[in-house]
C-alpha cells in the first residue's frame, strides 16, 4: 500500500480532525525513525498513518483483544496487502491485544504513539503553536503535571521509551525534530512568521 492509498483509507474511516492530525504526526515520526535506522520508510510510515484509522468507528472501550480497534482495522489492512510485520506492529500498539512488540517497527510505534499526542498538546498551549520553540525541558515538566493532557498514558510513554532503548530526553528531542517540518500539515505553527 502506497502513501496515497493509506491516506485515502485513513480519511475514509476518520472524520475527526484531531485524530487525523494524530495519525499524520505519528506517521512523520515513524518515517524519521525508519530513516535513522535504515528501515523501510514507506512501510513504517503506513503503520504510523493507519495505526488508529479504525478508532473512530470501532473505539473498543471494552478493550477486547479480538474485536474493535485495532483488530477490526488489521483484518482490513491484511486484505489490502499490509505485511504481517506491519499488522503485528499495529496490534502491538494496543497492549490489551496481548500481541508482543517483537520488531523494531512495533516497539517504535508504541514508543511514539502516546508521545506524539502529548507533544501536539504541548504545542497547542504555546503562543507560537509551533514545534520550533518547543524544548525538551518544557515537555518533561508537563509530563509531570498529571492535570495536563490527562488522556495521555504516561506509563505507556515510559515503557515505550524503555523498549526503544533510548533516554527519554533523546526520544523527546528526536520526535520534536521529526515533527517540525510537518507542523503546517498538522495545522500548527500558524502564528510563526516564515523564515527569510
Backbone torsions as a table, in degrees:
resi	resn	phi	psi	omega
1	UNK	NA	124.6	179.6
2	UNK	-85.0	174.9	-175.0
3	UNK	-62.8	-40.3	-179.5
4	UNK	-62.5	-40.0	178.6
5	UNK	-67.8	-41.5	178.8
6	UNK	-63.4	-44.1	179.7
7	UNK	-62.6	-43.2	179.3
8	UNK	-62.7	-41.8	179.1
9	UNK	-65.5	-43.5	178.5
10	UNK	-61.2	-47.1	-178.0
11	UNK	-67.9	-31.0	178.2
12	UNK	-65.5	-36.8	-175.2
13	UNK	-98.2	-11.9	-174.6
14	UNK	-128.3	117.2	178.3
15	UNK	-101.1	-24.5	-176.7
16	UNK	-65.9	118.1	-177.9
17	UNK	-60.0	-37.1	-179.0
18	UNK	-67.4	-37.6	178.8
19	UNK	-70.8	-39.1	175.0
20	UNK	-61.0	-45.2	179.3
21	UNK	-57.9	-43.3	-180.0
22	UNK	-60.6	-46.7	-178.0
23	UNK	-66.1	-36.7	176.9
24	UNK	-67.4	-35.5	176.8
25	UNK	-66.2	-46.3	179.5
26	UNK	-63.2	-39.0	176.8
27	UNK	-57.6	-47.3	-177.3
28	UNK	-60.9	-41.9	-178.8
29	UNK	-73.1	-37.2	176.1
30	UNK	-61.2	-42.4	178.4
31	UNK	-61.9	-41.9	-179.7
32	UNK	-63.9	-43.7	177.8
33	UNK	-65.8	-35.9	176.9
34	UNK	-63.0	-44.7	178.0
35	UNK	-59.7	-43.6	-178.0
36	UNK	-61.6	-37.7	-175.4
37	UNK	-97.9	-0.4	179.6
38	UNK	76.1	21.8	179.9
39	UNK	-89.1	177.1	-178.6
40	UNK	-74.5	105.0	-175.2
41	UNK	-62.4	-37.4	-179.7
42	UNK	-66.7	-43.6	-179.3
43	UNK	-64.9	-45.4	-179.9
44	UNK	-66.9	-39.0	178.6
45	UNK	-63.6	-41.3	179.0
46	UNK	-61.6	-40.5	178.4
47	UNK	-62.9	-43.0	177.9
48	UNK	-62.3	-44.1	-177.1
49	UNK	-70.5	-32.0	-171.9
50	UNK	-103.8	-0.4	-172.5
51	UNK	-62.3	-27.3	-179.4
52	UNK	-120.0	16.1	-171.7
53	UNK	-62.6	-23.6	-179.6
54	UNK	-96.4	0.3	-173.1
55	UNK	-64.0	-42.7	-177.0
56	UNK	-62.0	-39.4	-176.9
57	UNK	-87.1	-29.4	-173.6
58	UNK	-135.1	57.8	-170.1
59	UNK	-54.4	-33.5	175.9
60	UNK	63.2	54.9	177.4
61	UNK	-63.2	-21.5	179.6
62	UNK	-77.8	-12.7	-177.2
63	UNK	59.7	43.7	173.9
64	UNK	-67.1	132.7	179.9
65	UNK	-73.1	-14.1	-174.6
66	UNK	-124.8	-12.5	-179.4
67	UNK	-118.7	154.4	178.2
68	UNK	70.7	-163.6	-179.2
69	UNK	-67.8	136.0	-5.0
70	UNK	-93.3	1.3	-174.8
71	UNK	-62.7	-41.3	178.8
72	UNK	-59.1	-48.1	-178.1
73	UNK	-62.9	-40.3	-178.7
74	UNK	-63.9	-36.6	177.3
75	UNK	-59.9	-43.2	178.4
76	UNK	-67.3	-41.6	-178.6
77	UNK	-64.1	-36.3	175.8
78	UNK	-61.2	-43.2	178.2
79	UNK	-61.9	-32.6	-178.4
80	UNK	-85.7	1.8	172.0
81	UNK	99.7	8.9	176.1
82	UNK	-66.8	144.0	-177.1
83	UNK	-69.8	163.8	177.5
84	UNK	-61.4	-40.0	179.4
85	UNK	-60.5	-43.1	179.0
86	UNK	-64.3	-44.2	-179.7
87	UNK	-65.3	-40.5	178.2
88	UNK	-64.1	-38.2	178.4
89	UNK	-62.9	-44.7	-179.5
90	UNK	-65.3	-42.4	176.9
91	UNK	-63.0	-40.6	-176.5
92	UNK	-69.1	-18.5	-179.7
93	UNK	-73.0	-14.4	175.9
94	UNK	-107.4	100.8	-174.1
95	UNK	-53.2	-30.3	-177.1
96	UNK	-67.5	-12.3	177.0
97	UNK	-73.1	-22.4	-177.8
98	UNK	78.3	5.4	-179.8
99	UNK	-82.5	122.0	-178.4
100	UNK	-68.4	148.6	176.5
101	UNK	-89.8	81.7	-170.3
102	UNK	-88.3	-18.0	-177.8
103	UNK	-109.3	162.4	175.4
104	UNK	-60.6	-37.7	178.5
105	UNK	-60.3	-45.7	-178.4
106	UNK	-66.1	-43.8	179.6
107	UNK	-64.6	-38.1	-179.5
108	UNK	-68.0	-43.9	178.6
109	UNK	-58.2	-45.9	-179.8
110	UNK	-63.5	-39.1	-177.2
111	UNK	-70.0	-30.4	-176.1
112	UNK	-96.9	-20.8	-173.8
113	UNK	-56.9	-63.8	-177.9
114	UNK	-67.1	-37.4	-178.3
115	UNK	-64.5	-39.2	177.8
116	UNK	-60.8	-43.1	177.1
117	UNK	-59.9	-40.4	-179.5
118	UNK	-68.4	-42.2	-179.5
119	UNK	-63.3	-40.3	177.0
120	UNK	-63.5	-42.0	177.2
121	UNK	-59.6	-40.6	178.3
122	UNK	-61.6	-42.0	-178.6
123	UNK	-68.7	-37.0	-177.1
124	UNK	-63.7	-23.2	179.5
125	UNK	-97.2	1.8	178.6
126	UNK	-88.1	144.3	176.9
127	UNK	-56.3	-35.8	-177.9
128	UNK	-77.3	-21.0	-172.5
129	UNK	50.7	38.2	-173.2
130	UNK	-133.4	149.5	171.5
131	UNK	-77.7	-14.8	-174.6
132	UNK	-58.0	-36.6	-177.5
133	UNK	-113.2	15.5	177.3
134	UNK	-82.0	127.0	-178.0
135	UNK	-113.1	151.8	-179.2
136	UNK	-55.9	-42.5	-178.2
137	UNK	-60.5	-38.4	178.7
138	UNK	-66.0	-42.0	179.1
139	UNK	-63.4	-45.3	-178.7
140	UNK	-64.2	-36.8	177.9
141	UNK	-63.8	-43.1	179.8
142	UNK	-69.5	-31.2	176.6
143	UNK	-60.1	-33.4	179.8
144	UNK	-75.9	-19.6	-179.6
145	UNK	-85.8	99.1	-174.6
146	UNK	-64.4	-21.0	179.8
147	UNK	-78.6	-20.9	-178.6
148	UNK	-84.7	131.1	178.8
149	UNK	46.7	56.9	-175.8
150	UNK	-53.3	-29.9	-177.0
151	UNK	-72.1	-12.5	-179.0
152	UNK	-84.4	126.2	-179.3
153	UNK	-81.4	102.5	-178.8
154	UNK	-62.6	-33.4	179.4
155	UNK	-65.5	-38.6	176.0
156	UNK	-64.8	-37.1	176.4
157	UNK	-61.4	-45.9	-179.5
158	UNK	-63.4	-50.4	-178.3
159	UNK	-63.0	-44.1	-179.3
160	UNK	-60.4	-42.4	179.4
161	UNK	-65.3	-42.0	177.4
162	UNK	-62.3	-44.9	179.3
163	UNK	-62.6	-32.8	178.7
164	UNK	-71.8	-26.0	176.8
165	UNK	79.7	29.1	177.3
166	UNK	-125.9	153.8	175.4
167	UNK	-64.5	147.9	-178.6
168	UNK	-56.0	-44.5	-179.8
169	UNK	-56.8	-43.8	-177.9
170	UNK	-66.7	-41.6	-179.7
171	UNK	-64.2	-46.2	178.7
172	UNK	-60.9	-46.9	-178.8
173	UNK	-60.8	-42.0	-179.7
174	UNK	-63.2	-44.4	-179.4
175	UNK	-64.4	-43.1	177.8
176	UNK	-59.5	-46.9	-179.1
177	UNK	-60.6	-39.4	-179.8
178	UNK	-69.2	-28.2	-177.5
179	UNK	-86.7	-21.1	-178.1
180	UNK	-56.2	-47.5	-177.4
181	UNK	-68.7	-17.9	-176.5
182	UNK	-108.4	8.1	-173.3
183	UNK	-60.2	-35.0	178.7
184	UNK	-64.3	-40.2	176.6
185	UNK	-60.3	-30.7	-179.3
186	UNK	-86.5	1.3	-179.8
187	UNK	77.3	25.3	-178.3
188	UNK	-117.1	171.3	176.0
189	UNK	76.1	13.2	-173.8
190	UNK	-61.0	-29.0	-176.1
191	UNK	-92.2	1.2	-179.5
192	UNK	-87.0	126.4	178.7
193	UNK	-69.8	138.0	178.9
194	UNK	-62.9	144.4	179.2
195	UNK	-67.7	151.1	173.9
196	UNK	116.8	NA	NA
